């Protein structure tokens, strides 16, 4: 089935998110869409799937105009979507998730799951998905959960499948499996729209590439194009994809984590007896698939986790038990994984968010008196330095795109004197141009003698920035390896496979 967009335009106030976009996806084609953060990719796909209404333009399926006002219209037209954040109910089984919204009752008055089980097995066998209809979703690896999302779309007869950042939470091996699944779907006639910022995956899977910049289609490319060519087309300037990591001089231990255990409210250990040191002038990366304790370990660095045992010392001084404010003032720069939850106050202005952790310090304040002129002057400087796309520093930070929100956090944390930088997924949601900038800033912190503790699920990022890599699996550090480790070995470690092919139970 082919899909064609003609003149799709969508504005949000003065912002033109999509500007007369034309796009055609042929039957049985993997069509990648590349663009900077805020370029309009997600808005365009949300229009196709009926989550957002366009101001003008047409959507054609097999040459026929379709009016898509809601997701059910998209599904009826043969269009399915797998979102970056899975739309699954963890405590439900695979079959229960599949029938959600399409429930049928058997003659005895109970939910009829038999037909769903048959359909799941049929699709699973056809594409070698190996998915158990009666497995509880929360017990499945994230790679299998993603297959459940794809099965749901295929069961409801999707002939065009939109995949939004599909590899964001997968190991390298699971990503390879996903790319193979995409090629199998293509071979059976399914058309795929593939949104990703990972250029390596585009080259491996796409048949054609459309590049969107600031709401407009600026060109197309073949997958044979180099990563540098694709990146430059996305941002409109040359981009250095591999940061220049110079030789470094390692100093004293700045951050000393010993026997750290973090428990949830039920007493279950989320992080188990973690010990690691980070020296001045080095980047130590914590690698692992999302959900293996990295988030809790990162939050513990500024005492955002309530149930902590063990020790965290900053230049020899114990900081467990201190407030978040005290930890920050001791010299920790904290870039949280969730900018919405831990990094920003949505209703505050951009300028106010840029001083959240220094609002009570000179030159911004004296006693209880805040100096708005200084706050605004510094905000203008940081907006320029970090290329934050805004209309006014007085606008609420909630008005910004995800990538620009992240830049506000980075600008705040990396614009003050600190001893250690704790960065959790610092480039999540950023385009390649912004990633280049963030990588350069992290390495400049390292070269200036700061200790950097980096948490990232991006393998390329870990290998590009780290001096040492600690791999977390099920709450434990199972191995510490040099940055010269191969992608394959690191990927296996992230999946819990240690030397001699043994998997950790």
C-alpha positions as CSV (number, residue, x, y, z in Angstrom):
1,X,0.0,0.0,0.0
2,X,1.3,3.4,-0.9
3,X,1.0,6.6,1.2
4,X,1.2,10.1,-0.2
5,X,1.1,13.4,1.6
6,X,0.4,16.6,-0.3
7,X,0.9,20.1,1.0
8,X,0.6,19.1,4.7
9,X,0.7,22.3,6.7
10,X,0.4,22.7,10.5
11,X,1.0,25.8,12.7
12,X,1.0,26.3,16.4
13,X,0.6,30.0,16.8
14,X,3.5,31.7,15.1
15,X,5.4,28.4,14.8
16,X,5.0,26.6,11.5
17,X,5.7,23.0,12.4
18,X,4.9,21.6,8.9
19,X,5.2,23.8,5.8
20,X,3.5,22.4,2.7
21,X,5.2,19.0,3.1
22,X,5.0,16.6,0.1
23,X,6.0,13.0,0.7
24,X,5.4,9.6,-0.9
25,X,6.0,6.2,0.5
26,X,5.8,3.4,-2.0
27,X,4.4,-0.1,-1.4
28,X,6.9,-2.3,0.3
29,X,9.4,0.5,0.9
30,X,11.3,1.5,4.1
31,X,11.3,5.2,4.0
32,X,13.4,7.0,6.6
33,X,12.6,10.5,7.8
34,X,15.6,12.5,9.2
35,X,15.6,15.9,10.7
36,X,16.7,18.0,13.6
37,X,14.9,18.1,16.9
38,X,11.9,20.3,16.3
39,X,12.1,19.9,12.5
40,X,8.4,18.7,12.5
41,X,8.9,14.9,12.0
42,X,6.7,13.9,15.0
43,X,4.0,16.5,14.1
44,X,3.9,15.1,10.6
45,X,3.5,11.5,11.8
46,X,0.9,12.5,14.4
47,X,-1.1,14.0,11.5
48,X,-0.8,10.8,9.5
49,X,-2.0,8.8,12.5
50,X,-4.8,11.1,13.4
51,X,-3.5,12.5,16.6
52,X,-3.1,16.0,15.2
53,X,-5.3,17.8,12.6
54,X,-3.5,19.5,9.8
55,X,-4.4,23.1,8.8
56,X,-4.3,22.1,5.2
57,X,-3.2,19.4,2.8
58,X,-4.3,15.9,1.8
59,X,-3.4,12.3,2.8
60,X,-3.8,9.7,0.0
61,X,-3.7,5.9,0.4
62,X,-3.3,4.0,-2.8
63,X,-4.2,7.2,-4.6
64,X,-7.4,7.8,-2.8
65,X,-7.9,10.8,-0.4
66,X,-8.5,9.7,3.2
67,X,-9.9,12.0,6.0
68,X,-8.0,11.0,9.1
69,X,-9.4,12.7,12.3
70,X,-8.4,10.1,14.9
71,X,-6.3,6.9,15.2
72,X,-9.3,4.7,14.4
73,X,-9.5,6.4,11.0
74,X,-5.8,5.7,10.4
75,X,-6.2,2.1,11.4
76,X,-9.3,1.8,9.1
77,X,-7.1,3.2,6.3
78,X,-4.4,0.6,7.0
79,X,-2.0,2.8,8.9
80,X,-0.5,1.7,12.2
81,X,2.0,3.3,14.5
82,X,4.5,2.0,17.0
83,X,5.4,4.9,19.4
84,X,8.8,5.5,21.0
85,X,7.3,5.0,24.4
86,X,5.3,1.7,24.2
87,X,1.5,2.0,24.6
88,X,1.2,-1.2,26.6
89,X,-0.3,-2.0,30.0
90,X,2.5,-3.8,31.9
91,X,0.2,-5.9,34.1
92,X,-1.8,-7.2,31.2
93,X,-0.9,-10.2,29.1
94,X,0.1,-9.9,25.4
95,X,-3.3,-11.0,24.3
96,X,-5.1,-8.6,26.7
97,X,-3.0,-5.7,25.3
98,X,-3.8,-6.7,21.8
99,X,-7.6,-6.7,22.3
100,X,-7.6,-3.5,24.4
101,X,-10.1,-1.2,22.7
102,X,-11.4,-4.0,20.5
103,X,-12.8,-6.2,23.3
104,X,-15.2,-9.0,22.5
105,X,-17.3,-11.0,25.0
106,X,-17.9,-14.7,24.7
107,X,-21.4,-16.3,25.3
108,X,-20.5,-16.8,29.0
109,X,-20.0,-13.1,29.5
110,X,-16.2,-13.2,29.8
111,X,-13.5,-11.5,27.7
112,X,-12.9,-13.6,24.6
113,X,-9.1,-13.9,24.1
114,X,-9.1,-17.1,22.0
115,X,-9.2,-15.2,18.6
116,X,-6.5,-12.9,19.8
117,X,-4.3,-15.8,20.7
118,X,-4.8,-17.4,17.3
119,X,-4.0,-14.1,15.5
120,X,-0.9,-13.4,17.7
121,X,0.4,-16.9,17.0
122,X,-0.2,-16.5,13.2
123,X,1.7,-13.2,13.0
124,X,4.4,-14.4,15.4
125,X,5.0,-17.5,13.3
126,X,5.0,-15.6,10.0
127,X,7.7,-13.2,11.1
128,X,9.5,-15.4,13.7
129,X,8.6,-13.1,16.5
130,X,8.4,-15.9,19.2
131,X,5.8,-14.1,21.3
132,X,3.8,-15.9,23.9
133,X,0.1,-14.6,23.9
134,X,-0.3,-15.3,27.6
135,X,3.0,-13.8,28.8
136,X,2.6,-10.7,31.1
137,X,4.1,-7.7,29.3
138,X,6.1,-6.5,32.3
139,X,7.9,-9.8,32.3
140,X,9.1,-9.4,28.7
141,X,12.4,-7.8,27.5
142,X,11.9,-4.5,25.9
143,X,12.8,-5.9,22.5
144,X,9.9,-8.4,22.8
145,X,7.6,-5.7,24.0
146,X,8.3,-3.8,20.9
147,X,7.3,-6.9,18.8
148,X,4.0,-6.9,20.7
149,X,3.4,-3.3,19.5
150,X,4.2,-4.3,15.9
151,X,2.0,-7.4,16.2
152,X,-0.9,-5.3,17.4
153,X,-0.6,-3.0,14.3
154,X,-0.3,-6.0,11.9
155,X,-3.3,-7.8,13.5
156,X,-5.4,-4.8,12.7
157,X,-4.3,-5.0,9.1
158,X,-1.8,-2.2,9.0
159,X,-0.2,-2.0,5.5
160,X,1.7,1.2,6.4
161,X,3.7,1.0,9.6
162,X,5.1,4.1,11.3
163,X,8.1,3.4,13.6
164,X,9.0,6.3,15.8
165,X,12.5,6.0,17.2
166,X,12.1,2.3,17.5
167,X,15.6,1.4,18.7
168,X,15.7,3.9,21.6
169,X,15.6,1.3,24.4
170,X,17.1,-1.7,22.6
171,X,20.5,-3.4,22.9
172,X,22.6,-3.5,19.7
173,X,21.7,-7.1,19.2
174,X,17.9,-6.3,19.6
175,X,18.4,-3.4,17.2
176,X,19.8,-5.8,14.6
177,X,16.9,-8.1,15.1
178,X,14.5,-5.1,14.7
179,X,16.2,-4.1,11.4
180,X,15.8,-7.7,10.2
181,X,12.1,-7.6,11.2
182,X,11.6,-4.4,9.2
183,X,13.2,-6.1,6.1
184,X,10.9,-9.1,6.5
185,X,7.9,-6.8,6.7
186,X,9.0,-5.0,3.6
187,X,9.5,-8.3,1.8
188,X,5.8,-9.2,2.5
189,X,4.6,-5.8,1.2
190,X,4.4,-3.7,4.3
191,X,5.4,0.0,3.8
192,X,7.4,1.4,6.7
193,X,8.0,5.0,7.7
194,X,11.2,4.9,9.9
195,X,11.9,7.9,12.2
196,X,15.3,7.8,13.8
197,X,18.3,10.0,14.6
198,X,20.7,7.0,14.3
199,X,22.3,7.4,11.0
200,X,23.9,3.9,11.1
201,X,20.4,2.4,11.2
202,X,19.1,4.5,8.3
203,X,22.0,3.3,6.1
204,X,21.4,-0.3,7.1
205,X,17.6,-0.4,6.5
206,X,16.2,2.5,4.4
207,X,15.4,2.4,0.7
208,X,14.9,6.2,0.5
209,X,15.5,9.1,2.9
210,X,13.6,12.3,3.2
211,X,15.2,15.1,5.1
212,X,13.1,17.7,6.9
213,X,14.5,21.0,8.2
214,X,12.5,23.6,10.1
215,X,9.2,22.2,8.9
216,X,10.1,21.9,5.2
217,X,11.3,19.0,3.1
218,X,14.8,20.1,2.0
219,X,15.8,17.1,0.1
220,X,16.1,13.3,-0.3
221,X,19.0,11.0,-0.1
222,X,20.0,7.5,-0.8
223,X,21.2,5.2,2.0
224,X,24.6,5.1,0.3
225,X,25.1,8.7,1.4
226,X,27.8,9.0,4.1
227,X,26.8,9.8,7.7
228,X,28.5,13.1,7.4
229,X,26.5,14.0,4.3
230,X,23.2,13.0,6.0
231,X,24.0,14.9,9.2
232,X,25.0,18.1,7.2
233,X,21.8,17.9,5.2
234,X,19.8,17.7,8.5
235,X,21.3,20.8,10.1
236,X,22.4,22.8,7.1
237,X,26.1,22.9,7.9
238,X,29.1,20.5,8.3
239,X,28.8,18.3,11.4
240,X,31.7,16.5,13.2
241,X,30.1,13.2,14.2
242,X,33.2,11.8,16.0
243,X,34.3,14.2,18.8
244,X,38.0,14.9,19.1
245,X,38.9,13.2,22.3
246,X,42.5,14.2,23.1
247,X,44.9,12.5,25.4
248,X,44.0,13.3,29.0
249,X,45.7,13.5,32.3
250,X,43.9,11.7,35.1
251,X,44.1,13.3,38.6
252,X,42.8,12.5,42.0
253,X,39.6,10.6,42.9
254,X,36.8,13.1,42.8
255,X,33.8,10.8,43.1
256,X,34.0,7.7,45.2
257,X,31.0,5.4,45.3
258,X,31.3,2.4,47.6
259,X,28.9,-0.4,48.4
260,X,25.9,1.6,47.1
261,X,22.6,-0.1,47.4
262,X,19.2,1.5,46.5
263,X,15.9,-0.1,47.4
264,X,12.3,0.7,46.5
265,X,9.5,1.2,49.0
266,X,9.0,-2.6,49.2
267,X,12.6,-3.3,50.1
268,X,13.6,-4.7,46.7
269,X,17.1,-3.8,45.6
270,X,17.2,-1.7,42.4
271,X,21.0,-1.0,42.7
272,X,23.1,-3.7,44.4
273,X,26.4,-3.0,46.1
274,X,27.9,-0.7,43.4
275,X,31.4,0.5,43.8
276,X,33.2,2.8,41.4
277,X,35.6,5.7,41.4
278,X,35.7,8.6,39.0
279,X,38.9,10.7,38.7
280,X,39.5,14.3,37.8
281,X,40.0,14.5,34.0
282,X,38.2,11.3,33.0
283,X,34.8,10.3,31.7
284,X,33.4,7.1,33.2
285,X,30.3,5.9,31.3
286,X,27.6,3.7,32.9
287,X,26.3,1.6,30.0
288,X,23.3,-0.7,29.9
289,X,19.8,-1.2,28.5
290,X,17.2,1.1,30.1
291,X,15.8,-0.3,33.3
292,X,18.8,-1.9,34.8
293,X,19.4,0.5,37.7
294,X,21.2,3.3,35.9
295,X,18.4,5.8,36.5
296,X,18.3,5.2,40.2
297,X,22.1,5.3,40.5
298,X,22.2,8.7,38.7
299,X,19.5,10.1,40.9
300,X,21.3,8.9,44.0
301,X,24.2,11.2,43.1
302,X,22.2,14.2,44.3
303,X,20.1,12.3,46.9
304,X,16.9,12.1,44.8
305,X,16.5,8.4,45.9
306,X,15.1,7.9,49.4
307,X,16.4,4.5,50.3
308,X,20.1,4.5,49.9
309,X,22.8,2.5,51.7
310,X,26.5,2.7,51.3
311,X,28.7,5.7,50.6
312,X,29.1,8.5,48.0
313,X,32.1,10.8,48.7
314,X,32.8,14.0,46.8
315,X,36.5,14.9,47.2
316,X,36.6,12.8,50.4
317,X,33.4,14.3,51.8
318,X,30.3,12.1,52.4
319,X,27.2,13.5,50.7
320,X,24.6,10.8,51.4
321,X,22.0,12.3,53.7
322,X,22.4,15.8,52.4
323,X,19.7,17.7,50.6
324,X,19.7,18.1,46.8
325,X,20.6,21.7,47.2
326,X,23.6,20.9,49.3
327,X,24.8,18.3,46.8
328,X,24.6,20.8,44.0
329,X,26.3,23.5,46.0
330,X,29.1,21.0,46.9
331,X,30.0,21.0,43.2
332,X,27.8,18.5,41.4
333,X,26.4,19.4,38.0
334,X,23.3,17.2,37.4
335,X,21.7,16.6,34.0
336,X,18.8,14.3,34.9
337,X,17.3,11.7,32.7
338,X,13.8,13.2,33.0
339,X,14.1,16.9,32.3
340,X,10.3,17.2,32.9
341,X,10.4,15.6,36.4
342,X,13.8,16.5,37.8
343,X,15.2,19.2,35.5
344,X,12.7,22.0,34.9
345,X,9.7,23.8,36.4
346,X,7.3,24.0,33.4
347,X,5.4,27.1,34.5
348,X,8.6,29.1,35.3
349,X,10.2,31.2,32.6
350,X,13.2,30.1,30.6
351,X,15.3,32.7,32.5
352,X,14.1,31.5,35.8
353,X,14.9,27.8,34.9
354,X,18.4,28.8,34.0
355,X,19.1,29.8,37.6
356,X,17.2,27.2,39.6
357,X,20.3,25.9,41.4
358,X,22.0,29.3,41.9
359,X,19.1,31.5,42.5
360,X,20.2,32.3,46.0
361,X,23.8,33.0,45.1
362,X,25.7,36.1,44.0
363,X,25.4,37.7,41.5
364,X,21.7,36.7,41.1
365,X,20.6,37.5,44.6
366,X,21.7,39.0,47.9
367,X,19.7,37.7,50.9
368,X,16.1,37.5,49.9
369,X,16.5,40.0,47.1
370,X,16.7,38.7,43.5
371,X,18.2,40.8,40.7
372,X,16.0,40.3,37.6
373,X,18.3,42.4,35.4
374,X,21.3,40.1,36.1
375,X,19.1,37.0,35.7
376,X,17.9,38.2,32.3
377,X,21.4,39.2,31.1
378,X,22.8,35.8,32.0
379,X,19.8,34.1,30.4
380,X,20.4,35.9,27.1
381,X,24.1,34.8,27.2
382,X,23.3,31.2,27.8
383,X,20.5,31.0,25.2
384,X,23.0,32.3,22.6
385,X,25.9,30.0,23.8
386,X,23.8,26.8,23.8
387,X,21.7,27.7,20.7
388,X,18.4,27.4,22.5
389,X,15.6,28.1,20.0
390,X,13.2,30.5,21.8
391,X,11.0,33.5,21.1
392,X,11.6,35.1,24.5
393,X,13.4,34.3,27.7
394,X,10.2,35.3,29.5
395,X,8.2,32.4,27.9
396,X,7.5,29.5,30.1
397,X,10.0,26.7,29.6
398,X,7.0,24.3,28.9
399,X,6.6,26.1,25.6
400,X,9.9,24.7,24.3
401,X,10.4,21.5,22.3
402,X,12.0,18.6,24.1
403,X,15.4,19.2,22.7
404,X,15.4,22.8,23.6
405,X,14.3,22.0,27.1
406,X,17.3,19.7,27.4
407,X,19.5,22.5,26.3
408,X,18.2,24.7,29.1
409,X,19.2,22.1,31.6
410,X,22.6,21.7,30.1
411,X,23.1,25.4,29.9
412,X,22.3,25.8,33.6
413,X,24.4,22.9,34.8
414,X,27.5,23.5,32.7
415,X,27.7,27.3,33.2
416,X,28.9,27.2,36.8
417,X,32.0,25.9,38.5
418,X,31.7,22.3,39.5
419,X,33.8,19.3,40.5
420,X,31.9,16.5,38.9
421,X,29.4,16.3,36.0
422,X,26.7,13.7,36.4
423,X,24.9,13.5,33.0
424,X,22.1,11.0,32.5
425,X,21.1,10.6,28.8
426,X,22.3,14.1,28.0
427,X,21.6,13.9,24.3
428,X,18.2,12.2,24.4
429,X,15.9,14.1,22.1
430,X,18.6,16.2,20.5
431,X,19.5,16.4,16.8
432,X,22.9,15.6,15.5
433,X,24.0,19.3,15.5
434,X,23.1,19.7,19.2
435,X,24.6,16.3,20.0
436,X,27.9,17.5,18.5
437,X,27.8,20.5,20.8
438,X,26.9,18.5,23.9
439,X,29.7,16.0,23.3
440,X,32.2,18.8,22.9
441,X,31.1,20.4,26.1
442,X,31.3,17.1,28.0
443,X,34.8,16.6,26.8
444,X,35.8,20.2,27.5
445,X,34.7,19.6,31.1
446,X,36.9,16.5,31.2
447,X,39.8,18.3,29.7
448,X,39.4,21.1,32.3
449,X,39.9,18.5,35.1
450,X,36.4,17.8,36.0
451,X,35.2,14.2,36.7
452,X,32.4,13.1,34.5
453,X,30.0,10.3,35.2
454,X,28.0,9.6,32.1
455,X,24.8,7.5,31.9
456,X,23.8,6.6,28.3
457,X,22.0,3.9,26.4
458,X,23.6,5.1,23.2
459,X,26.5,2.8,22.3
460,X,28.1,5.3,19.9
461,X,28.0,8.0,22.5
462,X,29.5,5.8,25.2
463,X,32.3,4.7,22.9
464,X,33.0,8.2,21.7
465,X,33.2,9.9,25.1
466,X,34.2,7.4,27.7
467,X,37.7,6.7,29.0
468,X,36.3,3.7,31.0
469,X,32.9,1.9,30.7
470,X,31.0,0.2,33.5
471,X,28.2,-2.0,32.3
472,X,25.1,-2.3,34.5
473,X,22.9,-5.3,34.4
474,X,20.0,-6.0,36.8
475,X,21.3,-3.4,39.2
476,X,24.9,-4.5,39.4
477,X,28.1,-3.5,37.6
478,X,29.1,-6.7,35.9
479,X,32.2,-5.4,34.1
480,X,34.4,-2.4,33.7
481,X,36.1,-2.2,30.3
482,X,38.2,0.3,28.4
483,X,36.7,2.5,25.7
484,X,38.6,0.3,23.1
485,X,36.1,-2.5,23.7
486,X,34.3,-3.7,20.6
487,X,30.7,-2.8,19.9
488,X,29.8,-6.5,19.8
489,X,31.4,-7.3,23.2
490,X,29.8,-4.2,24.8
491,X,26.4,-5.1,23.4
492,X,26.7,-8.6,24.8
493,X,27.6,-7.3,28.2
494,X,24.6,-5.0,28.1
495,X,22.5,-8.1,27.5
496,X,24.1,-9.8,30.5
497,X,26.4,-12.1,28.6
498,X,29.8,-12.2,30.2
499,X,33.0,-14.1,29.2
500,X,32.8,-17.5,27.6
501,X,29.2,-16.8,26.5
502,X,27.7,-17.2,30.0
503,X,24.6,-15.2,30.7
504,X,24.0,-13.8,34.1
505,X,20.9,-15.4,35.7
